[in-house]
């Protein structure tokens, strides 16, 4: 089975300093770029996160502070990483809820204008959980009949994720070999941002999905309570959430001027 592509897709995996999307940093990133003709390009980088990697996290992925001390920072790597994934769709394992949001934060911190508006993403974990409800190691054994012997290595996890998706397409005839359809199937819920603070209502308008304005239209809240926008920008929200909210605010101002 070959993935039916109209443009390249980049499967990727991150090893990080922790699981807080807004605060934690990348220590390793691996990308497997698959082209419509079946050709592949793979690249893995160790990254100096410029913060301490906790011992309990080192115990999971084996990447110590000493190991990355002499490696480039993400800011130094950001343009090379972005060049590889630009104009591609994305794929990963739990990527919609963790890897993509954290990558977006790192990109924005590096002053790279990362935006998912022209991309779709396939979360292989979501397909797996909808079909079988297991973990990546179990998925690899179940679908590919192989042992994932180097789990929590970004490169091993990335290649395993790609192989699992191909095997899923072989196994489930109801899965359409189409990146957009797979992206739709592997999405839990549509949000305007990655972290889930901004959702959509039945009219397709952005809404707040947290706090005192939960369920209310963003534009209506910003109109009635302008200070709420400033509070979010100065609070500990992910950079991408702030970016999306700013875009909504600017569209509101442009409509008034128009």
Buried (B, 14 or more C-beta within 10 A) or exposed (E): EEBEBEEBBBBBBBBBBBEEBBEBBBBBBBBBBBBEEEEEEBBBBBBBBEEEBEEEBBEEBEBBBEBBEEBBBBBEBBBEBBEBBBEBBBBBBBBBBBBBBBBBBBBBEBEBEBBBEEBBBBBBBBBBBEBEEBBBBEBBBBBBEBEBEEBBBBBBBBBBBBBBBBBBBEEEEEBBBBBEBBBEBBBEEEBBBBBBBBBBEEEEBBBBBEEEBEEBBBBEBBEEEEEBBEEBEEEEBBBBBBBBBEBBBEEBEEEEEE
